[in-house]
Amino acid sequence: MSSQPERTSENSAREPLSEAVQAALQVTRRGCEELLPEADWIRKLQRSEASGQPLRIKLGLDPTAPDIHLGHTVVLNKLRQLQDIGHTVIFLIGDFTSMIGDPSGRNTTRPPLTPEQIKANAETYYRQASLVLDPARTEIRYNSEWSDPLGARGLISLASRYTVARMMERDDFTKRYKAGTPISVHEFLYPLMQGYDSVALRSDLELGGTDQKFNLLMGRHLQQEYGQEPQCILTMPLLVGLDGVDKMSKSKGNYIGISEPANAMYAKILSVSDELMWTYFTLLSFRSEADIAALKAEVAAGRNPKDAKVQLAREITTRFHGAAAADGAEQDFENRARGGVPDDIPTVTLSGAPLGIGALLRQANLAPSSSEANRLIEQGGVRVDGNVVSDKGLKLAVGSYVVQVGKRKFARVELA
């Protein structure tokens, strides 16, 4: 399938737009990578305004892991913005497609999940997504509703509506084919089944990350094949993780989980670089674009960037944990910055006193190895009861100690 934007008549796009349609278009465009075809979306908005009938906006997520991180909320935020202007949001849980495995962006076949894994993960997905979406205005669906009854005959009919040649235009399939990496036939079924979801739901707009563009366009194609008005597609950027390099991912350890403790969430957001902070504002904040632009201008004029970052950290922490928890997280962070001890540090009980500092750090999970512990001590990064440890041969007797490694790792060690 070509990744080039489709050409459509733009007559309606040239007509004067009402204030409501202009506002809806601005909400749709905010932070997005591509809106295809925009002229079709304008026509849909105009029709919705004239008829009073809300548009159907779809997001499909495969429950491949039990938890959602802030990267996932980029599209959830967009759904909420469109929900707030009156449209119907369909939160689609891909319990059927999860058993196939999405090949998007992969250079190997992904093992399909078992029904038990899917069920366990799906149980937490919507609960976490509801922290962003308005549950009262969200339609929850599972694609097994129409995929299971499709049967072999229906699947063969569906497969006849797309060619192998066009399927092989997909970048990850092309690269794997050229490299001689196996491609299983069932992987061709994934984009077909995801596209068929749009047919079953009669969606007007489907959202996804930039890595989902092929699958989203498949939905457009299949709706046309089945005689429906094709959906528009809206792709959102993949959120860069805390390292400032790669997309946010649990496997890369550069993520902020929405179920993480408030203190950890707040501190992680404050660790984002000053430059990346503005992308986070655009994609994660519910503040208006005008407010963000004004804040950015203040920082450019000399205001401390940390002031803006604190506002972002408070907003996001409040969204997932409440205002009181955000207040506590801010106080905890400032306490740490002043060299104080957080209130919620873990207690670790160890035996073998007197115990060398290197072994203590390793056994308390404050350092992965004795050699790493020694390196941290040499760099002045280890404190015991507030005092910097400079002697790698230090041994601690029976007692209770507050041990700190770097700025954020703490443990109260009870040594027997």
Summary of the structure (lengths in Angstrom):
residues: 416
radius of gyration: 25.6
end to end distance: 66.4
largest distance: 82.1
contacts: 1276
relative contact order: 0.09
helix: 49%
strand: 15%
